[in-house]
Amino acid sequence: MAIVTKKGDKGWTSLFLGGMVAKDDPRVELDGTLDELCSFLGTAKSLAKKRSLRSQLEALQKDLFIIGAEVATAAAFLNKLKNKIGESDIRRLEDAICALEDRRRPAARIFCLPGKNLLSSVLDVCRTIARRAERRAVTAFKKKAIRSRLILIYLNRLSDLLYLLARACETPS
């Protein structure tokens, strides 16, 4: 299949598994933001020295692919998806958040200026994109373009996790 199809030249795009929507549809906006976040997570992954962090970031990228597929699927075809973000995925993020919070000093649990090093800075960019994805998801949910509230919860937890990962990458281990 060629990358140039010319189908989008008039402002429309295909949904996964069937259907067409305008390129400014809330689902397309959300999927574009998820794609951007996945790309920046890839940048962070390429900078990470610890294998455990690289694995964690890659798992997040895979989750974003799952969310993206669900977002890009018309409601009539959602039952055909093999994977969807679920409560166990949210619990995995919450467990990671708790583990990182347990290692932080109480005085360090404040807002801070990004930029201590390249990796933490990229993770902060990821956090802000995750927050934008969450806002896009809320819009799509309100407009009934997506149906899963779990996507909203996952994206909210993801931005919290990215904040803590950025802070953890600022301190030498």
C-alpha positions as CSV (number, residue, x, y, z in Angstrom):
1,M,0.0,0.0,0.0
2,A,1.4,3.4,-1.0
3,I,1.8,6.1,1.6
4,V,0.2,8.7,-0.8
5,T,-3.4,7.8,-1.2
6,K,-4.8,11.3,-1.9
7,K,-7.9,10.4,0.1
8,G,-7.2,13.1,2.6
9,D,-6.8,15.9,0.1
10,K,-10.3,17.1,0.7
11,G,-10.1,17.2,4.5
12,W,-11.4,13.7,5.3
13,T,-9.7,10.6,6.7
14,S,-10.6,7.0,7.3
15,L,-11.3,5.5,10.7
16,F,-9.7,2.2,11.7
17,L,-12.0,-0.7,10.6
18,G,-14.3,1.6,8.5
19,G,-15.9,5.0,8.3
20,M,-14.8,8.5,7.4
21,V,-14.5,11.6,9.5
22,A,-13.3,15.2,8.9
23,K,-9.6,15.7,9.7
24,D,-10.6,18.1,12.5
25,D,-12.8,15.5,14.2
26,P,-12.1,15.2,17.9
27,R,-10.9,11.6,17.4
28,V,-8.4,12.7,14.8
29,E,-7.2,15.6,17.1
30,L,-6.8,13.1,19.9
31,D,-5.0,10.5,17.8
32,G,-2.6,13.2,16.5
33,T,-1.8,14.2,20.0
34,L,-1.3,10.6,21.0
35,D,1.0,10.1,18.0
36,E,3.0,13.2,19.1
37,L,3.3,11.9,22.6
38,C,4.4,8.5,21.4
39,S,7.1,10.1,19.3
40,F,8.4,12.2,22.2
41,L,8.3,9.1,24.5
42,G,10.5,7.5,21.8
43,T,12.9,10.4,22.1
44,A,13.0,9.9,25.9
45,K,13.5,6.2,25.5
46,S,16.5,6.8,23.2
47,L,18.1,9.1,25.9
48,A,17.4,6.8,28.8
49,K,20.5,4.9,30.0
50,K,18.6,2.5,32.3
51,R,17.1,-0.5,30.6
52,S,14.1,-0.5,33.1
53,L,13.2,3.0,32.1
54,R,13.5,2.2,28.4
55,S,11.2,-0.8,28.9
56,Q,8.7,1.3,30.9
57,L,8.6,4.0,28.2
58,E,8.2,1.5,25.5
59,A,5.2,-0.1,27.4
60,L,3.7,3.4,27.6
61,Q,4.1,3.7,23.8
62,K,2.4,0.4,23.3
63,D,-0.5,1.6,25.5
64,L,-0.8,4.7,23.4
65,F,-1.1,2.5,20.3
66,I,-4.0,0.6,22.0
67,I,-5.7,3.9,22.9
68,G,-5.1,5.3,19.5
69,A,-6.7,2.3,17.8
70,E,-9.8,2.6,20.1
71,V,-10.1,6.3,19.5
72,A,-9.9,5.7,15.7
73,T,-12.5,3.0,15.7
74,A,-16.2,3.8,15.0
75,A,-18.5,2.7,17.9
76,A,-20.0,0.0,15.6
77,F,-16.7,-1.7,15.3
78,L,-15.3,-1.4,18.9
79,N,-16.2,-5.0,19.6
80,K,-13.7,-6.1,16.9
81,L,-10.7,-4.6,18.8
82,K,-8.6,-7.3,20.5
83,N,-7.1,-4.9,23.0
84,K,-8.5,-1.9,24.9
85,I,-7.0,0.1,27.8
86,G,-8.4,-1.4,31.0
87,E,-8.4,-1.0,34.8
88,S,-5.3,-3.2,35.0
89,D,-3.4,-0.8,32.8
90,I,-4.4,2.1,35.1
91,R,-3.4,0.1,38.2
92,R,0.0,-0.5,36.6
93,L,0.5,3.3,36.2
94,E,-0.8,3.8,39.8
95,D,1.7,1.3,41.1
96,A,4.5,3.0,39.3
97,I,3.4,6.4,40.6
98,C,3.3,5.0,44.2
99,A,6.8,3.5,43.8
100,L,8.2,6.8,42.6
101,E,6.4,8.9,45.2
102,D,7.7,6.6,48.0
103,R,11.3,7.5,46.9
104,R,10.7,11.3,46.9
105,R,11.4,13.5,49.8
106,P,8.2,15.4,51.0
107,A,9.9,18.7,50.3
108,A,10.6,17.7,46.8
109,R,6.9,17.3,46.0
110,I,6.5,20.7,44.6
111,F,6.3,22.3,41.2
112,C,9.7,22.9,39.6
113,L,11.2,24.4,36.5
114,P,12.0,21.9,33.8
115,G,15.4,21.7,32.3
116,K,17.8,20.0,34.7
117,N,19.0,17.7,32.0
118,L,17.9,16.6,28.5
119,L,16.1,13.4,29.6
120,S,14.0,15.1,32.3
121,S,13.2,18.0,29.9
122,V,11.9,15.6,27.3
123,L,9.8,13.8,29.9
124,D,8.4,17.1,30.9
125,V,7.5,17.8,27.3
126,C,5.8,14.3,27.3
127,R,3.9,15.3,30.4
128,T,2.5,18.5,28.8
129,I,1.5,16.6,25.7
130,A,-0.2,13.9,27.8
131,R,-2.1,16.7,29.5
132,R,-3.2,18.0,26.1
133,A,-4.2,14.5,25.1
134,E,-6.3,14.3,28.2
135,R,-8.0,17.6,27.3
136,R,-8.6,16.3,23.7
137,A,-10.0,13.1,25.2
138,V,-12.4,15.0,27.4
139,T,-13.7,16.9,24.4
140,A,-14.1,13.6,22.4
141,F,-15.8,12.0,25.3
142,K,-18.3,14.9,25.7
143,K,-19.0,14.8,22.0
144,K,-19.5,11.0,22.3
145,A,-16.7,10.5,19.8
146,I,-15.1,8.1,22.2
147,R,-17.0,6.0,24.8
148,S,-14.4,4.7,27.3
149,R,-14.0,6.8,30.5
150,L,-10.9,4.6,31.2
151,I,-9.0,6.5,28.4
152,L,-9.6,9.7,30.4
153,I,-8.4,8.1,33.6
154,Y,-5.3,6.5,31.9
155,L,-4.2,9.8,30.4
156,N,-4.6,11.6,33.7
157,R,-2.5,9.0,35.5
158,L,0.0,9.0,32.6
159,S,0.8,12.7,33.0
160,D,1.3,12.2,36.8
161,L,3.7,9.3,36.1
162,L,5.6,11.4,33.5
163,Y,6.0,14.2,36.0
164,L,7.5,11.8,38.5
165,L,9.7,10.1,36.0
166,A,11.1,13.5,35.0
167,R,11.9,14.3,38.6
168,A,13.5,10.9,39.1
169,C,15.7,11.5,36.1
170,E,17.0,14.7,37.6
171,T,18.7,13.0,40.5
172,P,21.7,10.7,40.2
173,S,21.0,7.2,41.3
